[in-house]
Amino acid sequence: MKPNDKLLKKTGESTEIMEDGKNKESSRQAVTFNIGKEEYAIDIMLVIEIIKSARITPVPLSLDFVKGVVNLRGKVVPVVDLKKKFSITFQENPKEVRFIVVEIEKKIIGFQVDKVKEVISIPLSSIDPAPSIISGISQNYIEGVGRIDGRLIILLNIEKLLSEKELEKLSV
Amino acid sequence: MNDSIMNNDMLQDFLEEAKEMIEVLNHGILTLEQSGGGNIDIVNEIFRSAHTLKGMSGMMGFTNMNHLTHTMENALDKVRNGEMILNTDQIDVLFECLDELNDMLADIINESGDSNVDTQETLEKLKDMLNSPKPETKSKFETPVPSKPKTIQKAEFPVSTSKEEKINQTDAEYLNQLMIPDEVLNLFKKYDVEKLHNLILNDYNIYYFKVLLDKDFCKKNISLIEFYKKLESSVEIILSSCITDSIPDIDAIDLKNYDMQIVFVIASKQTKKEFFKKTGIDSNKIFEIFETFENEQLQIQDNSKDEEEIFFELTFDGEFITPEIIKSFKEESVEHIHEFNECLLKIEKNPDNFNPELINAMFRAMHTMKGLANMFSLKPISEFAHKLENSIDAVRNGKIKMTESLVELLLKNCDSLGAAVQELVETNKITKINNKVLHELLNLINSNEKPESALSTEKPHKIIKNPFYYGFSEEDIKKFETAITNKNNIYEITFFYKQDLSENINNFDIIKTKIELFGEIAALMFDIDEIIGLDYFNPANFDLPIKLYYISQENISTISMLTDKSAENIRKLDETDVKNFRESYSKYVSDKNSTSLSSKIKRPKPVRKQELENHIKKEGNKSETNTKETTISIKESHSKIKREQNEELRRRENSGEQTPIMEQTKSSSPEQNKQQLNSLVKSGVSAVEKSNPDRAAKRESEKKTGINDSKEIQTKPATSSGLAQGNTTVRVDIEKLDALMNLVGELLIAKTQVEQIGLNFDENISENKSKLKFVTEQLGRVTNDIQEAIMKTRMVPIGTVFNRFPRVVRDIAKARNKKVNLIIKGEETELDKTVIEEIGDPMVHLIRNALDHGIEEPEKRIAAGKSETGTLTLNAFHEGNHIIIEIADDGAGINPKIIRKKSLEKGLLTIEESNMIPDAEIIKFIFKPGFSTAEVITDISGRGVGMDVVKSNISKINGIVDIQTNVGAGTTFTIKLPLTLAIINSLLVKVGEQIFATPLAAVIESLKIKAADIGSIEGKYEIIKLRDGVIPILRLNSQFKIQSKENKDKLFIVVIGLAEEKYAIVVDDLLGQQEIVIKSLNHKIVSTPGIAGATILGDGQVVLILDISTLISNAKKNR
């Protein structure tokens, strides 16, 4: 019910995706990416675009996981380093670093990830509820864990990641 | 009144007009006071403004404001007539009224409804004013009361100021005599009747007409307010109102042609023709004059001049009427009479079952006839036609039945009219119109109408404002009752129907069909509650609320999903609601029956509903035509419901038959509905799309035209939030827009040139290179011009702020017993709207200070050898990219010694510091919060808040305040403001690796220093000595915790000033000056104190803009 609810809210673009039949109620389409060694996924409906490189202007006094702001076709968009946010240490390959630009609560924000993999359809049946702790990431941010061909994909609830509550907690 | 309904544009218009009027009033009353209260021109001017304000507020339904302005108008009328001369106290009362009006406006902006400012006290004062004894000398302005004998007794209308607003029996009868229809009669208030009566006594002609909101205004793009003003300037408006009664009686709701009627009753000494000429209102173009009551007509009615022969000659009246026009008039008249005749004959053949269209055709024919006759001042004919038209109207409205005898009479009358026209055609003269038959006809109609008019005088408001009548028919209520007994849910779903129906119609149609699958739409109607308010009608953006009553077993969340969330409101009705419906209905029926209008409501409701649906269907068809081929071809593969709908569609295509879709849905079995719903709930919209491919296709076509649900949802809150802020619009001079248009044209030309170069760039590189250079230059020039032009559209003359100060100065000067002459210069200087909004408050404080502390009492001034009257000068002018506002007084000036003493007393600085600070600097301490030199706190100043407000407001808009003062000679405050806020000039500086933009408005100077130049106080605070001053140092690297590569020999400081403070920012490098567009850092996670926003440089790099005021306050905190 919940994913459907979300889809219902979407604009015309989303209905098109539904019409071409790939995304039945039985599965979810998601973009998968790597942070460190783990594979993560976010709902494709949230993603606006994925960009390769960007010149980041650091913002002084901002939270440590905020990399700064970039120019996205005339818009100033903040960029969050997910690796820092999840306190993961990993030497990424700079050539593979991507920024996933998403829209959350009508605001556009970019997430830096170590590598973007693919767009996949995860059957709902293969999604398990989140275990209590995955490598330091709070359970709150995780919608579930999908298993496809032996791969373990963590479905992130990216909206919660930057919710007011979270930010308040941090600023205190 | 619902916020979202109340139309924003209309309200904006009203607010702007009202503000203007209040300003005029303000100015007028001030001048009146100065000129000793006797200037009749000014009195007239303020009277007009009060009158306009009254009219507008009445039209908008703000009764409180209406009442106040009306009383003001009464008072001013007395002044105008020389019955009263205003003294200072009375002028004060008038000012009080203005203040209250302003409060009301503020309330309206905030709440978008009628204000509840308490006007009682002011009203009492005004009334006292009215009752004040009349001066002995009669003014020449008093209009002599004519002694013409009239049938109406003057004694019946004592001019009283009684508060009773409803009209009494005698008044109603009187109005009835004027043949003013009951619907309008009900709108009359006591004072309206008095006014009407007086005007008639003074030989005014009374006209009554209706304008149709949509047809006459919206579709012709005419502003109702403009129209009103025009009308007002030439005639006396007795009444203007929106007829609410007409709503429940619209049986055939044709939304496309749905019109809100606004009725005007006006009085004018002009004949109708003159009236049109003068007002420039073309009767054919703008509105239809339905009925007129000219004095002659009244006499005819009262004195039965029936048999009098009328001689009339058609003359060539100046250049306006040419023989050709007369010829065409004759031809047309004959045509119209012929048509009228023909329709009558058709009706006669089948009197019981005639086509209503025939009646309409007759009505039109007579109406045009009347109009034509009026154009040539053929009064006998126009009057005759008018009366015939009235009779037909009565038939049309169902007031009387079309009987054989009526047809007979109409035919006879038509013959006499025809004879008269024939005579005119042949001889250019009319000798006689047979009035006898006409009177028979009128008698017949009057006898039929009598019971209604008799009753309506008794209870005039019942029909209109019965708050309980919902407009349901017997059948509807029965449906509700059955639903309740069957434990079905009833929902009231409210939609808004955009004036432009085509925009919404498909959407609504889809939703309706969708929800019909799971329940029954019991009724569909206008939300009468919303329409009844006078403040409703809005020509620009007519949003009609429609309520859909829906019976279904499903729960409310399902319903809301079904409606695609486009419904404005969904409410579940319970038993009590239905009971209310029932009660109100019975009440309504009994009311209506007793007023002999029962024939109207007996018409079954479903007709209304079906017509609306058919209409909606018709509209929907427009888009369906594109997709209907696919619809039919894939028809086979779908569910039964689908098939039925398609068949229905096809049937209609073939036969043009208009079958309501409701029948179809009813016939489908509940089980299917249930299934359908289950799948829908499971899979959301996609299920609907899948099983209803034609719907999906339709959605497609909708998408193409750019209309979809989400857009609707998004736009709604936007408009309502715009309303809440009240003043978000800018009036732009059309010249500015024209200039902008021209520039855009140039831009397009440049674009084409670039495209052309791009097309064959490789062919002739060298030539194209030079061309490109040229075009680039051109593009650069045009974009700069466009930027400037856009800026200009945001510019508002500062006069709008300055103009409120004369009043402030007057009040304070009076309270302080000072004499002040206010001089205003440079009102036309333009400033950005946002800046204008911020500058008002600080200026009030500065002016108060100048008057309270600056300018001395007259005695002191004389003692000091100055003139008795002090001068306060407000001046505004451009200086580069800045606007300078000066507030100068010739008062006592500010004594630095006193400031020093006070600052020490209040502990704002130590003796040590005090010794270090020069006089010029110490004066700036007046900006410190809590600082006040006043020994006593007065109602005007002394709390030490004002200057703090000045400083903070001005800092907010990147402004700087400066003070120049000479003891004994006066003080000048200089406010330096940036021209605009969206694009600023900035100085780019580098600290470490990072570039920051400093608003140039705040930059005073920048210079190269050595690290050794920086000194310190107490080894803690860094300072730099610059000329004769000491400026504290502000280091960005420490504030922002960033690395800077200190080069001890080559440092730069940027001296910034904000309000009265100066700081020196240490930077590694200066990169230059650049115009930047401010972009907000649109996210919490990157909002940082000290950073105002970001901008994008030419190379695409994002650069942060420094927030000077926060930086300074942070620096102070750290000290």
Interface residues (C-beta under 8 A of the other chain):
Chain A: N4 D5 L7 L8 K10 T11 G12 T15 M18 E19 E25 R55 T57 P58 V59 P60 L61 S62 L63 V66 G68 V69 V70 N71 G74 K75 V76 P78 V80 K107 I108 I109 L162 E164 L167
Chain B: M561 K682 S683 G684 V685 S686 E689 A696 R699 K703 N708 S710 Q994 F1040 K1041 I1042 K1079 S1080 L1081 N1082 H1083 K1084 I1085 V1086 T1088 P1089 G1090 I1091 G1093 A1094 I1096 G1100 Q1101 V1102 V1103 L1104
